Amino acid sequence: MELDEGLQPLLAHCYASAKLAAAADELTTVEAMAFFDDLAAFGVPAVLMSGGEPLVRPDFSELVEHGTAAGLRFTLSTNGILIDSRMAESLARSGIIYAGVSIDGDEQTHDLLRRKEGAYRSSIDGLAHLGAAGVRRGVRFTLTPDTYPQLDAVLDLVVREQVDRICVYHLVPSGRGGRLDDIAPAERLDALHRIFAFAVDHPEAEVLTVDNPSDGPILHQWLRERDEEQAERCREMLTWNRGATGGPGIGLAAVDERGDVHPDQFSRHRTFGNVRERPFSAIWGEPTDPYLLQLRAADRPVAEECVVCPSLGICGGGLRSRAELATGDPWGFDPSCNLVSLAGTA
């Protein structure tokens, strides 16, 4: 199916390098439904529908309705521009319990990065329609050199629009994101401190940072300077969570439009199997891929910089996909980690 360019802005940091046309060999409706049935029987707790833009798929609501009936819980990642009142009501009826809308900054910045005039206004309208339909809403924001100066504008938006959640993503050099430079360590630390302060000042909003396991130890350090009791509780929760050692390949999987199974959405270069050839439950539950087995091993390799870090137990050694894409070594050092410079105090 060829898509109108106005429906699918080409985002500069898209991790999937999404195109303007559907893949010729993407899963059919019947295949996708069978996949969801397998996920439900396997006990998968939640499914995030993402893309590209998932709402351009004409059978989207039909698929979610089928999966919901099978017992799955669905969330959505979208650019928001296709969500009018009718679409929002359809999403609510089909079973979408949460939708995250990507915002890159103020109106000028967002439209520039999305390469579409009016994209920002359409996304904000989409957020409003979701709220009116009773769907929990969030804002998704990725830190890049272009968007870092826009962090406060996006935080202000969350308050102004009474959004339920904000998810702040760190850049991973995957897809078109591989063409971009990352922000400087000092900028990342500054952004995290502002995000932590926002969370304290706005308890009505759920605040998440995503795909950088070192954020947890940095939060622990930030809290320790303010509230020792909260800091200890934070450390207990981070220890339970296990950081990177409970993430991609363990508690997280990505299945692309063709049915290929990856450790996460950034690692399309690593495929463990295809759900057309073998059910996801078998690929994930009876693993044979050497890298997947290594990800799950108790003694999986650790970068030299991480061995001496006192926060290794709660960070887990950084995001493997970023380390591999940035260094060529899947067990190398995650270059977006700020803990090396903070190791003495983290």
Sine and cosine of phi, psi and omega as CSV:
sin_phi,cos_phi,sin_psi,cos_psi,sin_omega,cos_omega
0.00,0.00,0.84,-0.54,0.06,-1.00
-0.99,0.17,0.70,-0.71,-0.04,-1.00
-0.95,-0.30,0.60,-0.80,0.10,-1.00
-0.92,0.40,0.71,-0.70,-0.06,-1.00
-0.85,0.52,-0.47,0.88,0.00,-1.00
-0.93,0.36,-0.31,0.95,-0.01,-1.00
-1.00,0.05,-0.28,0.96,-0.13,-0.99
-0.65,-0.76,0.98,0.19,0.04,-1.00
-0.85,0.53,0.57,-0.82,-0.04,-1.00
-1.00,-0.02,0.99,-0.13,-0.06,-1.00
-0.97,0.26,0.73,-0.68,-0.09,-1.00
-0.90,0.43,-0.52,0.86,-0.03,-1.00
-0.95,-0.30,0.45,0.90,0.05,-1.00
-0.88,0.47,0.86,-0.50,-0.04,-1.00
-0.95,0.32,-0.31,0.95,-0.04,-1.00
-0.98,-0.20,-0.02,1.00,-0.09,-1.00
0.76,0.65,0.73,0.68,-0.08,-1.00
-0.86,0.51,0.60,-0.80,-0.03,-1.00
-0.97,-0.25,0.05,-1.00,-0.03,-1.00
-1.00,0.07,-0.08,1.00,0.00,-1.00
-0.81,-0.59,0.50,-0.86,0.04,-1.00
-0.92,0.39,0.51,-0.86,0.08,-1.00
-0.91,0.41,0.66,-0.75,-0.05,-1.00
-0.90,0.43,-0.47,0.88,-0.09,-1.00
-0.92,-0.39,0.46,0.89,0.02,-1.00
-0.94,0.34,0.34,-0.94,-0.04,-1.00
-0.84,0.55,0.69,-0.72,0.08,-1.00
-0.97,0.26,0.15,-0.99,0.04,-1.00
-0.85,0.53,-0.72,0.69,-0.02,-1.00
-0.90,0.44,-0.68,0.74,0.01,-1.00
-0.91,0.42,-0.66,0.75,0.00,-1.00
-0.91,0.41,-0.63,0.78,0.04,-1.00
-0.90,0.44,-0.67,0.75,0.04,-1.00
-0.89,0.45,-0.62,0.79,0.05,-1.00
-0.88,0.47,-0.71,0.70,0.02,-1.00
-0.90,0.44,-0.62,0.78,0.05,-1.00
-0.87,0.50,-0.66,0.76,0.01,-1.00
-0.91,0.41,-0.68,0.74,0.03,-1.00
-0.87,0.50,-0.69,0.72,-0.02,-1.00
-0.89,0.45,-0.71,0.71,0.00,-1.00
-0.91,0.41,-0.48,0.88,-0.02,-1.00
-0.99,0.16,-0.17,0.98,0.04,-1.00
1.00,0.08,0.40,0.92,0.04,-1.00
-0.91,0.42,0.80,-0.61,-0.11,-0.99
-0.98,0.20,-0.47,0.88,-0.09,-1.00
-0.40,-0.92,0.51,-0.86,0.01,-1.00
-0.77,-0.63,0.80,-0.60,0.10,-0.99
-0.99,-0.17,0.85,-0.52,0.06,-1.00
-1.00,-0.02,0.87,-0.50,-0.07,-1.00
-0.71,-0.71,-0.25,-0.97,-0.03,-1.00
-0.38,-0.93,-0.72,-0.69,0.19,0.98
0.50,0.87,-0.45,-0.89,0.01,-1.00
-0.96,-0.27,0.96,-0.27,-0.09,-1.00
-0.91,0.41,-0.41,0.91,-0.09,-1.00
-0.96,0.27,-0.14,0.99,0.08,-1.00
-0.98,0.22,-0.21,0.98,0.02,-1.00
-0.97,0.26,0.85,-0.52,-0.14,-0.99
-0.91,0.41,-0.39,0.92,-0.02,-1.00
-0.99,-0.15,0.31,0.95,-0.11,-0.99
-0.83,0.56,-0.82,0.58,-0.04,-1.00
-0.89,0.46,-0.61,0.79,0.02,-1.00
-0.88,0.47,-0.66,0.75,0.00,-1.00
-0.92,0.40,-0.70,0.71,-0.01,-1.00
-0.91,0.42,-0.66,0.75,0.04,-1.00
-0.86,0.51,-0.68,0.73,0.00,-1.00
-0.90,0.44,-0.73,0.68,-0.02,-1.00
-0.91,0.42,-0.62,0.79,0.03,-1.00
-0.90,0.44,-0.67,0.74,0.04,-1.00
-0.89,0.46,-0.49,0.87,0.02,-1.00
-0.98,0.19,-0.20,0.98,0.06,-1.00
0.92,-0.39,0.11,0.99,0.01,-1.00
-1.00,0.08,0.40,-0.92,0.09,-1.00
-0.93,-0.36,0.79,-0.61,-0.13,-0.99
-0.92,-0.40,0.68,-0.73,0.21,-0.98
-0.84,-0.54,0.21,-0.98,-0.15,-0.99
-0.70,-0.71,0.68,-0.73,0.18,-0.98
-0.92,-0.40,0.83,-0.55,-0.16,-0.99
-0.53,-0.85,0.38,-0.93,0.14,-0.99
-0.99,0.13,-0.19,0.98,0.15,-0.99
1.00,0.09,-0.17,0.99,-0.16,-0.99
-0.97,0.25,-0.26,0.96,0.03,-1.00
-1.00,-0.08,0.02,1.00,-0.10,-0.99
-1.00,-0.05,1.00,-0.06,0.19,-0.98
-1.00,-0.08,-0.10,-1.00,-0.07,-1.00
-0.89,0.46,-0.63,0.78,-0.01,-1.00
-0.91,0.40,-0.69,0.72,0.01,-1.00
-0.90,0.44,-0.68,0.74,0.00,-1.00
-0.87,0.49,-0.68,0.73,0.04,-1.00
-0.91,0.41,-0.60,0.80,0.05,-1.00
-0.90,0.43,-0.67,0.75,0.03,-1.00
-0.89,0.46,-0.67,0.75,0.02,-1.00
-0.89,0.45,-0.69,0.72,0.00,-1.00
-0.91,0.41,-0.61,0.79,-0.09,-1.00
-0.95,0.31,-0.41,0.91,0.05,-1.00
0.84,-0.55,0.14,0.99,0.07,-1.00
-0.94,0.35,0.86,-0.51,-0.04,-1.00
-0.99,-0.13,-0.24,0.97,0.00,-1.00
-0.37,-0.93,0.62,-0.79,0.06,-1.00
-0.73,-0.68,0.79,-0.61,0.07,-1.00
-0.97,-0.22,0.81,-0.58,-0.02,-1.00
-0.96,-0.28,0.79,-0.62,-0.05,-1.00
-0.98,0.21,0.80,-0.60,0.05,-1.00
-0.76,-0.65,0.70,-0.71,-0.10,-0.99
-0.95,-0.31,0.03,1.00,-0.03,-1.00
0.53,-0.85,-0.49,-0.87,0.06,-1.00
-0.96,0.29,0.02,-1.00,-0.12,-0.99
-0.86,0.51,-0.70,0.71,-0.04,-1.00
-0.90,0.43,-0.72,0.69,-0.02,-1.00
-0.90,0.43,-0.72,0.69,-0.03,-1.00
-0.87,0.50,-0.76,0.65,-0.02,-1.00
-0.89,0.45,-0.59,0.81,0.02,-1.00
-0.91,0.41,-0.73,0.68,-0.02,-1.00
-0.94,0.34,-0.52,0.85,0.02,-1.00
-1.00,0.10,-0.15,0.99,0.02,-1.00
0.85,0.52,0.58,0.81,0.00,-1.00
-0.48,-0.88,0.90,-0.44,0.08,-1.00
-0.91,0.42,0.74,-0.67,0.00,-1.00
1.00,-0.05,-0.08,1.00,-0.03,-1.00
-0.88,0.47,-0.67,0.75,-0.02,-1.00
-0.87,0.48,-0.76,0.65,-0.03,-1.00
-0.88,0.48,-0.63,0.78,0.02,-1.00
-0.91,0.41,-0.63,0.78,0.01,-1.00
-0.92,0.38,-0.65,0.76,0.04,-1.00
-0.91,0.42,-0.66,0.75,0.07,-1.00
-0.88,0.48,-0.64,0.77,0.04,-1.00
-0.87,0.50,-0.67,0.74,0.06,-1.00
-0.86,0.50,-0.68,0.73,0.00,-1.00
-0.89,0.45,-0.69,0.73,0.00,-1.00
-0.90,0.43,-0.62,0.78,0.04,-1.00
-0.88,0.47,-0.70,0.71,0.02,-1.00
-0.88,0.47,-0.66,0.75,0.01,-1.00
-0.91,0.42,-0.50,0.87,-0.01,-1.00
-1.00,0.07,-0.05,1.00,0.04,-1.00
1.00,0.08,0.27,0.96,0.04,-1.00
-1.00,-0.03,0.78,-0.63,0.08,-1.00
-0.88,0.48,0.64,-0.77,-0.13,-0.99
-0.83,-0.56,0.50,-0.86,0.10,-0.99
-0.64,-0.77,0.29,-0.96,0.12,-0.99
-0.94,-0.34,0.72,-0.70,0.05,-1.00
-0.94,-0.34,0.79,-0.62,-0.11,-0.99
-0.67,-0.74,0.78,-0.62,-0.01,-1.00
-0.95,-0.31,0.77,-0.63,0.01,-1.00
-0.98,0.19,0.89,-0.46,0.09,-1.00
-0.68,-0.74,0.16,-0.99,0.07,-1.00
-0.84,0.55,-0.52,0.86,0.01,-1.00
-0.97,0.23,-0.54,0.84,-0.12,-0.99
-0.99,-0.17,-0.34,0.94,0.00,-1.00
-0.78,0.63,-0.69,0.72,0.03,-1.00
-0.92,0.40,-0.19,0.98,-0.06,-1.00
-0.99,-0.15,0.09,1.00,-0.07,-1.00
-0.84,0.55,-0.74,0.68,-0.03,-1.00
-0.89,0.45,-0.59,0.81,0.02,-1.00
-0.89,0.45,-0.61,0.79,0.00,-1.00
-0.96,0.28,-0.63,0.77,0.07,-1.00
-0.88,0.47,-0.64,0.77,0.05,-1.00
-0.89,0.46,-0.62,0.78,0.03,-1.00
-0.88,0.48,-0.67,0.74,0.00,-1.00
-0.85,0.53,-0.67,0.74,0.01,-1.00
-0.95,0.33,-0.72,0.69,-0.08,-1.00
-0.89,0.46,-0.66,0.75,-0.05,-1.00
-1.00,-0.04,0.04,1.00,0.01,-1.00
0.81,0.59,0.74,0.67,0.00,-1.00
-0.97,0.23,0.59,-0.81,-0.10,-1.00
-0.96,0.28,-0.51,0.86,-0.13,-0.99
-0.51,-0.86,0.53,-0.85,0.21,-0.98
-0.81,-0.59,0.75,-0.67,0.07,-1.00
-0.91,-0.41,0.87,-0.48,0.02,-1.00
-0.97,-0.24,0.87,-0.50,-0.04,-1.00
-0.98,-0.19,0.62,-0.78,0.16,-0.99
-1.00,0.01,0.57,-0.82,-0.05,-1.00
-0.91,0.42,0.71,-0.70,0.17,-0.99
-0.88,-0.47,0.76,-0.65,-0.09,-1.00
-0.97,0.26,0.88,0.47,-0.01,-1.00
-0.89,-0.46,0.55,-0.84,-0.01,-1.00
0.86,0.51,-0.68,-0.73,0.04,-1.00
-0.93,0.36,-0.33,0.94,0.06,-1.00
-0.89,0.45,-0.34,0.94,0.02,-1.00
-0.93,0.36,-0.23,0.97,0.01,-1.00
-1.00,0.04,-0.12,0.99,-0.11,-0.99
-0.97,-0.23,0.46,-0.89,0.18,-0.98
-0.99,0.10,0.44,-0.90,0.07,-1.00
-0.99,0.11,0.24,-0.97,0.10,-0.99
-0.96,0.27,0.31,-0.95,-0.02,-1.00
-0.96,0.29,0.46,-0.89,0.03,-1.00
-0.80,0.60,-0.65,0.76,0.00,-1.00
-0.90,0.43,-0.58,0.82,0.04,-1.00
-0.93,0.37,-0.65,0.76,0.02,-1.00
-0.89,0.45,-0.70,0.71,0.01,-1.00
-0.89,0.45,-0.66,0.75,0.05,-1.00
-0.88,0.47,-0.70,0.71,0.00,-1.00
-0.88,0.48,-0.70,0.71,0.00,-1.00
-0.89,0.47,-0.69,0.73,0.00,-1.00
-0.89,0.46,-0.62,0.79,0.04,-1.00
-0.93,0.38,-0.60,0.80,0.03,-1.00
-0.92,0.39,-0.68,0.74,0.03,-1.00
-0.88,0.48,-0.70,0.72,0.01,-1.00
-0.89,0.45,-0.63,0.78,0.04,-1.00
-0.88,0.48,-0.68,0.73,-0.02,-1.00
-0.88,0.47,-0.63,0.77,0.03,-1.00
-0.92,0.39,-0.66,0.75,-0.06,-1.00
-0.97,0.23,-0.34,0.94,-0.07,-1.00
-0.76,-0.65,0.94,0.34,-0.03,-1.00
-0.91,0.42,-0.25,0.97,0.03,-1.00
-0.95,0.31,-0.30,0.96,-0.01,-1.00
-0.97,-0.26,0.68,-0.73,0.10,-0.99
-0.99,0.12,0.79,-0.61,-0.10,-0.99
-0.87,-0.49,0.83,-0.56,0.01,-1.00
-0.79,-0.61,0.60,-0.80,0.28,-0.96
-0.92,-0.40,0.56,-0.83,-0.26,-0.97
-0.75,-0.66,0.58,-0.81,0.14,-0.99
0.90,0.45,0.51,0.86,0.20,-0.98
-0.60,-0.80,1.00,-0.10,-0.08,-1.00
-0.87,0.50,-0.35,0.94,0.00,-1.00
-0.95,0.30,-0.17,0.98,0.05,-1.00
-0.87,0.49,-0.59,0.81,-0.03,-1.00
-0.87,0.49,-0.81,0.58,0.05,-1.00
-0.87,0.50,-0.55,0.84,0.04,-1.00
-0.92,0.38,-0.63,0.78,0.09,-1.00
-0.88,0.47,-0.68,0.74,0.01,-1.00
-0.86,0.51,-0.69,0.72,0.01,-1.00
-0.90,0.44,-0.68,0.73,-0.02,-1.00
-0.88,0.48,-0.68,0.74,0.00,-1.00
-0.94,0.35,-0.58,0.81,-0.05,-1.00
-0.88,0.47,-0.47,0.88,0.03,-1.00
-0.98,0.18,-0.10,0.99,-0.10,-1.00
-0.81,-0.58,-0.61,0.79,-0.08,-1.00
-0.43,-0.90,0.98,-0.19,-0.08,-1.00
-0.89,0.46,-0.59,0.81,0.00,-1.00
-0.91,0.41,-0.72,0.70,0.05,-1.00
-0.90,0.45,-0.61,0.79,0.01,-1.00
-0.89,0.47,-0.65,0.76,0.00,-1.00
-0.93,0.38,-0.66,0.75,0.06,-1.00
-0.88,0.47,-0.66,0.75,0.04,-1.00
-0.86,0.51,-0.72,0.69,-0.01,-1.00
-0.89,0.45,-0.63,0.78,0.04,-1.00
-0.87,0.50,-0.69,0.72,-0.02,-1.00
-0.93,0.36,-0.64,0.77,0.03,-1.00
-0.91,0.42,-0.61,0.79,0.04,-1.00
-0.90,0.43,-0.65,0.76,0.06,-1.00
-0.90,0.44,-0.65,0.76,-0.05,-1.00
-0.93,0.37,-0.54,0.84,0.09,-1.00
0.97,0.23,0.09,1.00,0.07,-1.00
0.84,0.55,-0.70,-0.71,-0.06,-1.00
-0.90,0.44,-0.42,0.91,-0.05,-1.00
-0.97,0.25,-0.08,1.00,0.10,-0.99
-0.89,-0.45,0.19,0.98,-0.12,-0.99
-0.98,-0.18,-0.84,-0.55,-0.07,-1.00
-0.80,0.61,0.75,-0.66,-0.01,-1.00
1.00,0.03,-0.21,0.98,-0.01,-1.00
-0.86,-0.52,-0.95,0.31,0.01,-1.00
-0.99,-0.15,0.00,1.00,-0.06,-1.00
-0.67,-0.74,0.72,-0.70,0.11,-0.99
-0.69,-0.73,0.39,-0.92,0.10,-1.00
-0.79,-0.61,0.73,-0.68,0.06,-1.00
-0.86,-0.51,0.85,-0.52,-0.11,-0.99
-1.00,0.08,-0.05,-1.00,-0.11,-0.99
-0.90,0.43,-0.34,0.94,0.02,-1.00
-1.00,-0.09,-0.08,1.00,-0.01,-1.00
1.00,-0.08,0.09,1.00,0.05,-1.00
-0.96,0.27,0.66,-0.75,-0.05,-1.00
-0.98,-0.21,0.80,-0.60,-0.05,-1.00
-0.82,-0.58,0.31,-0.95,0.03,-1.00
-0.92,0.38,-0.52,0.85,0.09,-1.00
-0.35,-0.94,0.03,-1.00,-0.10,-0.99
-0.94,0.34,-0.26,0.97,-0.03,-1.00
-1.00,-0.03,-0.12,0.99,-0.19,-0.98
-0.91,-0.41,0.77,0.64,0.01,-1.00
-0.93,0.38,-0.21,0.98,0.06,-1.00
-0.98,0.21,-0.16,0.99,0.03,-1.00
-0.86,-0.50,0.88,-0.47,-0.06,-1.00
-0.83,-0.55,0.78,-0.62,-0.03,-1.00
-1.00,-0.07,-0.18,0.98,-0.04,-1.00
0.39,-0.92,-0.02,-1.00,-0.01,-1.00
-0.74,-0.68,0.70,-0.71,-0.10,-0.99
-0.94,0.33,-0.22,0.98,0.12,-0.99
-0.96,0.29,-0.48,0.88,-0.09,-1.00
-0.99,-0.17,-0.47,0.88,-0.04,-1.00
-0.45,-0.89,0.73,-0.68,-0.05,-1.00
-0.85,0.52,0.52,-0.85,0.05,-1.00
-0.82,0.58,-0.66,0.76,-0.03,-1.00
-0.84,0.54,-0.57,0.82,0.03,-1.00
-0.98,0.20,-0.68,0.73,0.01,-1.00
-0.86,0.51,-0.67,0.74,-0.08,-1.00
-1.00,0.04,-0.61,0.79,-0.09,-1.00
-1.00,0.05,-0.36,0.93,0.04,-1.00
-0.77,-0.64,0.91,0.42,-0.16,-0.99
-0.92,0.39,0.62,-0.79,0.09,-1.00
-0.83,-0.56,-0.28,0.96,-0.04,-1.00
-0.93,0.36,0.78,-0.63,-0.06,-1.00
-0.86,0.52,-0.63,0.77,-0.02,-1.00
-0.93,0.36,-0.65,0.76,0.04,-1.00
-0.89,0.46,-0.67,0.75,0.04,-1.00
-0.90,0.44,-0.61,0.79,0.00,-1.00
-0.93,0.36,-0.62,0.79,0.06,-1.00
-0.84,0.54,-0.58,0.82,-0.09,-1.00
-1.00,-0.01,-0.11,0.99,-0.06,-1.00
-0.94,0.34,0.62,-0.79,0.02,-1.00
-0.90,0.43,-0.48,0.88,-0.02,-1.00
-0.95,-0.30,0.58,0.82,-0.03,-1.00
-0.88,0.48,0.49,-0.87,-0.09,-1.00
-0.86,0.50,0.48,-0.88,0.01,-1.00
-0.76,-0.65,0.69,-0.73,0.02,-1.00
-0.87,0.48,0.51,-0.86,-0.04,-1.00
-0.83,0.56,-0.64,0.77,-0.02,-1.00
-0.90,0.43,-0.45,0.89,-0.07,-1.00
-1.00,0.09,-0.43,0.90,-0.09,-1.00
-0.83,0.55,-0.65,0.76,-0.08,-1.00
-1.00,-0.05,0.02,1.00,-0.06,-1.00
-0.99,0.16,0.80,-0.60,0.00,-1.00
-0.93,0.36,-0.20,0.98,0.01,-1.00
-0.99,-0.14,0.15,0.99,-0.02,-1.00
-0.83,0.55,-0.61,0.79,-0.06,-1.00
-0.91,0.41,-0.41,0.91,0.00,-1.00
-0.95,-0.31,-0.22,0.98,0.06,-1.00
-0.99,-0.11,-0.69,0.73,0.01,-1.00
1.00,0.05,0.07,1.00,0.12,-0.99
0.99,-0.16,0.25,0.97,0.08,-1.00
1.00,0.06,0.20,-0.98,-0.05,-1.00
-0.98,0.20,0.85,-0.53,-0.08,-1.00
-0.93,0.38,-0.59,0.81,-0.02,-1.00
-0.91,0.41,-0.66,0.75,0.03,-1.00
-0.91,0.40,-0.68,0.73,0.00,-1.00
-0.86,0.52,-0.70,0.71,-0.03,-1.00
-0.94,0.35,-0.70,0.71,-0.04,-1.00
-0.92,0.39,-0.51,0.86,-0.04,-1.00
-1.00,0.06,-0.53,0.84,-0.12,-0.99
-0.89,-0.45,-0.28,0.96,-0.08,-1.00
1.00,0.06,-0.11,0.99,-0.04,-1.00
-0.91,-0.42,0.90,-0.43,-0.02,-1.00
-0.89,0.45,-0.32,0.95,0.02,-1.00
-0.93,-0.37,0.32,0.95,0.03,-1.00
-0.98,0.18,-0.08,-1.00,-0.04,-1.00
-0.99,0.17,0.72,-0.70,0.07,-1.00
-0.97,0.24,0.94,-0.35,-0.12,-0.99
-0.94,0.35,-0.16,0.99,0.03,-1.00
-1.00,-0.02,0.12,0.99,0.01,-1.00
-0.98,0.19,0.73,-0.68,0.09,-1.00
-0.99,-0.12,-0.03,1.00,-0.16,-0.99
-0.96,0.27,-0.37,0.93,-0.01,-1.00
-0.86,0.52,-0.71,0.70,-0.02,-1.00
-0.97,0.26,-0.30,0.95,-0.04,-1.00
-0.96,-0.29,0.11,0.99,-0.16,-0.99
-0.83,0.56,-0.50,0.87,-0.04,-1.00
-0.96,0.28,-0.31,0.95,-0.08,-1.00
-0.83,-0.56,-0.17,0.99,-0.10,-1.00
-0.94,0.33,0.00,0.00,0.00,0.00
